[in-house]
Amino acid sequence: MPPRPRATIRNTKGQVRVPGGTFAMGDAFDEGYPQDGERPVHDVRLDPFLIDATTVTNTAFATFVKETGYVTDAERLGASAVFHLTAKARPGDVLGHAPETPWWLVVRGATWRHPYGPLSSIGALQHHPVVQVSWNDAVAYCAWAGKRLPTEAEWEYASRGGRARGRFPWGDDLTPRGHWQCNIWQGVFPHTNSQEDGHLATAPAKSFRPNGFGLWNTVGNVWEWCADAFSADTYARRAASEPVFDPRGPHAGSDQGTQRVMRGGSYLCHDSYCYRYRVAARSGNTADSATANIGFRCANDLGHRRYVQGLLVL
């Protein structure tokens, strides 16, 4: 992993204040996947904190790269994962596909600048979430920006927008009054997307409506990295000590094989395959993984806790 850019002074630009409080964290509807560890539901208490109103955009990430010369994990690797219907590459640049998920192609030259392959660009996507960024890349950006990644608990609390136990940031109905509220898959996955929500891939970071705290697109659009290491038994171990204050996932150490938490689902989620566009849904991926549907947003403290290189230090 390359050195992270040195942290600048604390920066709260683009962030909204989320009030502290206690909430029921986890899947109250028992709709999640057992391997994701969304249960048991347990009470969590948080101090007030700050979080970005949107995911980090291509424009913001380009500024970071211009000022630091940072090279992402996908750029160093030389190839990354692209969904088959969005790939823009010559046949020779498609190096293969994932055996268990053949809709994911390994594409040479797929990077944050060319998210769907070397024949794509971010020219018309300046206000879309940056993708093809790993957890390492997200932490490096946070360090430069004077921010940090949100903890998993902060992310879920913020995504709920002040609602107690809703499925989604806006309530329990996916399409209230027949209107789409997020960017996910419509149709028959993985071959036919009717695009009823208007998007095949990413939507602009400010799409649909913000939640009760003023956050845009916390579910659907792109997965969002969180600070925590991922474990399917985190909630089971945590529930014995209720109520829990400001929890964090298991210590990740320096092992790049350790999975980190991702939240919110993406434009590829569909209930037949990936019902993870719920506020309680969670998943994980390795710290150096990058795909065309993973991004991030940043957080910050209101108090005096220290953060170094984009991560909170207790």
C-alpha positions in Angstrom: 0.0 0.0 0.0 1.5 3.4 -0.9 2.0 6.2 1.7 -1.1 8.2 2.4 -1.0 11.9 1.7 -0.2 13.9 4.9 -3.4 15.1 6.6 -4.3 18.8 6.2 -6.2 20.8 8.8 -9.6 19.6 9.8 -12.1 20.5 7.1 -15.9 20.4 7.5 -16.9 21.8 4.0 -19.8 20.0 2.5 -20.7 18.3 5.8 -23.9 18.3 7.8 -24.4 17.9 11.5 -26.0 14.7 12.7 -27.4 14.9 16.2 -26.3 12.4 18.8 -28.7 9.8 20.1 -29.5 6.2 20.6 -30.9 4.0 17.8 -31.7 0.4 17.1 -28.9 -0.8 14.8 -29.5 -3.8 12.6 -32.2 -5.5 10.6 -35.5 -5.1 12.4 -37.4 -6.8 9.6 -35.3 -10.0 9.4 -34.8 -9.5 5.7 -31.0 -9.7 5.5 -28.6 -12.4 4.5 -27.3 -14.5 7.4 -23.8 -14.3 6.1 -23.9 -10.5 6.3 -24.6 -10.5 10.1 -27.3 -7.9 10.2 -28.7 -9.3 13.5 -29.3 -9.1 16.4 -30.7 -5.6 16.5 -29.0 -3.8 19.3 -29.1 -0.3 20.8 -26.2 2.0 19.9 -25.5 5.5 21.3 -23.6 8.1 19.3 -22.3 11.5 20.0 -23.1 14.2 17.4 -20.9 14.1 14.4 -20.5 15.5 10.9 -20.8 13.7 7.6 -20.7 14.6 3.9 -24.0 15.4 2.4 -23.0 13.5 -0.7 -20.5 10.8 -1.8 -17.2 12.2 -3.0 -17.5 13.2 -6.6 -15.2 12.8 -9.6 -14.5 16.5 -9.4 -13.4 16.4 -5.8 -11.3 13.3 -6.3 -9.6 14.8 -9.4 -8.5 17.8 -7.3 -7.0 15.4 -4.7 -5.1 13.5 -7.4 -3.9 16.8 -9.0 -2.6 18.2 -5.7 -1.0 15.0 -4.4 -0.1 12.8 -7.4 -1.8 9.9 -5.7 -2.1 6.7 -7.7 -5.0 4.4 -6.8 -4.9 0.7 -6.3 -6.7 0.0 -9.5 -4.2 2.1 -11.5 -1.3 0.2 -10.0 -3.0 -3.2 -10.6 -3.7 -2.2 -14.2 -7.3 -3.7 -14.4 -10.5 -3.6 -12.4 -14.1 -4.9 -12.3 -16.7 -3.5 -14.6 -20.4 -4.6 -15.0 -20.8 -6.3 -18.4 -23.6 -3.9 -19.7 -21.5 -0.8 -18.9 -18.1 -2.0 -20.2 -16.5 0.3 -22.7 -13.3 -1.5 -23.9 -11.8 -3.2 -26.9 -12.1 -7.0 -26.8 -8.5 -7.4 -26.0 -8.8 -5.3 -22.9 -11.4 -7.7 -21.4 -9.2 -10.1 -19.5 -11.9 -12.4 -18.2 -14.8 -12.5 -15.7 -15.4 -13.6 -12.2 -16.3 -17.3 -12.2 -19.2 -17.1 -9.7 -20.5 -13.7 -11.0 -19.9 -13.7 -14.7 -21.6 -10.3 -15.1 -18.4 -8.8 -13.6 -15.7 -8.4 -16.2 -12.0 -7.8 -15.5 -11.1 -4.9 -17.7 -7.6 -3.6 -18.4 -7.4 0.2 -17.9 -10.6 0.5 -15.8 -9.7 3.2 -13.2 -11.4 6.2 -11.5 -10.7 8.2 -14.7 -12.1 5.5 -16.9 -14.6 3.8 -14.7 -16.1 1.4 -17.3 -12.9 0.7 -19.3 -10.3 2.6 -21.3 -13.0 3.8 -23.9 -15.0 5.5 -21.1 -14.2 8.8 -19.3 -15.6 11.0 -16.5 -16.0 13.9 -18.8 -19.8 14.0 -18.4 -19.7 12.5 -14.9 -18.1 15.3 -12.9 -20.9 15.4 -10.4 -21.2 11.6 -10.1 -19.7 9.6 -7.3 -16.1 8.6 -7.9 -15.8 4.9 -8.3 -13.0 2.4 -8.9 -11.6 3.5 -5.5 -10.5 1.0 -2.8 -10.7 1.4 0.9 -7.1 2.4 0.9 -7.8 5.1 -1.7 -10.8 6.4 0.4 -8.7 6.7 3.5 -5.9 8.5 1.6 -8.5 11.0 0.3 -9.8 11.6 3.8 -6.3 12.2 5.1 -5.7 14.8 2.5 -9.2 16.4 2.9 -8.9 16.8 6.7 -11.7 14.3 7.3 -12.1 10.6 8.0 -14.3 7.7 7.0 -17.5 7.2 9.0 -17.8 4.3 11.3 -20.4 1.7 10.3 -22.6 2.8 13.2 -22.4 6.5 12.2 -23.2 5.6 8.6 -26.3 3.6 9.5 -27.6 6.3 12.0 -27.0 9.0 9.4 -28.6 7.0 6.6 -31.7 6.5 8.7 -32.2 10.3 8.7 -33.9 10.3 12.1 -36.2 7.4 11.4 -36.3 4.7 14.0 -36.7 1.4 12.2 -37.5 2.0 8.5 -36.3 -0.1 5.7 -35.1 2.8 3.7 -34.2 6.4 4.5 -37.7 7.6 3.4 -39.8 4.8 5.0 -40.8 1.2 4.4 -42.2 1.4 0.9 -39.6 1.2 -1.9 -41.6 3.3 -4.4 -44.1 5.5 -2.4 -46.9 6.7 -4.7 -45.1 4.9 -7.6 -42.0 7.1 -7.5 -38.4 5.7 -7.3 -36.4 7.1 -4.5 -33.0 5.6 -5.3 -30.9 4.3 -8.1 -31.0 0.5 -8.2 -31.7 -2.2 -10.7 -35.1 -2.6 -12.3 -35.9 -5.5 -14.6 -34.3 -9.0 -14.8 -30.8 -9.1 -13.3 -28.2 -9.2 -14.8 -29.3 -8.8 -18.5 -32.3 -6.4 -18.6 -32.5 -3.1 -16.8 -35.6 -1.1 -17.7 -34.0 2.0 -16.1 -37.3 3.1 -14.6 -35.3 5.3 -12.2 -33.5 6.8 -15.2 -30.0 5.3 -14.7 -28.1 2.2 -15.9 -25.0 3.0 -13.9 -24.2 5.9 -11.5 -26.5 8.9 -11.0 -25.3 12.3 -10.0 -24.4 12.5 -6.3 -27.3 14.8 -5.7 -30.2 12.8 -7.2 -33.7 12.0 -5.9 -34.3 13.6 -2.5 -32.1 13.9 0.6 -33.1 12.2 3.8 -34.2 13.8 7.1 -30.6 14.8 7.9 -29.9 16.2 4.5 -27.9 13.3 3.1 -28.3 12.3 -0.6 -28.3 8.8 -2.0 -27.2 6.8 1.1 -28.8 3.7 -0.5 -28.4 2.7 -4.1 -26.1 4.4 -6.5 -22.7 3.3 -5.1 -21.6 1.2 -2.2 -19.8 3.3 0.5 -16.7 2.4 2.4 -16.8 2.6 6.2 -13.8 2.7 8.6 -14.6 -0.6 10.3 -13.2 -4.0 9.6 -16.0 -6.4 8.6 -17.0 -9.5 10.5 -20.3 -11.4 10.2 -20.4 -11.9 14.0 -19.8 -8.3 15.0 -23.4 -7.7 16.1 -23.7 -11.0 18.0 -20.6 -10.2 20.1 -21.7 -6.6 20.6 -25.3 -7.3 21.7 -24.2 -8.8 25.0 -23.0 -5.4 26.2 -26.0 -3.2 25.4 -26.3 -0.3 25.3 -23.2 0.2 23.1 -21.5 3.5 22.8 -19.8 4.6 19.5 -18.9 1.0 18.4 -16.3 0.1 15.9 -15.7 -3.1 14.0 -12.9 -5.6 14.9 -9.4 -4.2 14.6 -8.1 -4.6 11.0 -4.4 -4.4 11.7 -2.2 -4.3 8.6 -3.6 -7.4 6.9 -4.7 -6.3 3.4 -6.8 -9.5 3.3 -9.0 -8.2 6.1 -12.4 -7.1 4.8 -13.7 -3.6 5.4 -17.4 -2.6 5.7 -19.4 -1.4 2.8 -22.8 0.1 3.1 -25.8 1.2 1.1 -25.9 -1.1 -1.9 -25.5 0.2 -5.5 -27.1 0.7 -8.9 -26.7 -3.1 -9.4 -28.8 -4.2 -6.4 -32.1 -6.0 -7.0 -34.1 -8.0 -4.5 -33.6 -11.2 -6.5 -29.9 -11.0 -6.1 -28.7 -8.3 -3.7 -31.4 -6.9 -1.4 -28.8 -4.6 0.2 -30.2 -1.2 -0.6 -31.8 -1.1 2.9 -30.3 1.1 5.7 -29.5 -2.0 7.8 -27.8 -3.9 5.0 -24.0 -4.5 5.3 -21.3 -6.2 3.3 -17.5 -6.3 3.1 -14.7 -6.3 0.7 -10.9 -6.3 0.9 -9.1 -3.0 1.4 -7.5 -3.0 -2.0 -10.6 -4.0 -3.9 -12.1 -1.5 -6.4 -15.1 -1.8 -8.7 -17.3 0.4 -10.9 -20.0 0.6 -8.1 -18.0 1.4 -4.9 -17.4 4.9 -3.7 -17.4 6.7 -0.3 -18.3 9.8 1.7 -16.4 11.4 4.6 -17.1 12.1 8.2 -15.7 14.3 11.0 -15.9 14.7 14.7 -17.6 17.5 16.6 -15.5 16.8 19.7 -11.8 16.7 20.3 -10.9 13.1 19.4 -7.9 12.8 17.2 -7.8 11.4 13.7 -4.6 10.5 11.8 -4.4 9.7 8.1 -8.1 9.6 7.7 -8.8 7.2 10.6 -10.1 7.9 14.1 -7.5 7.4 16.8 -8.9 6.7 20.3 
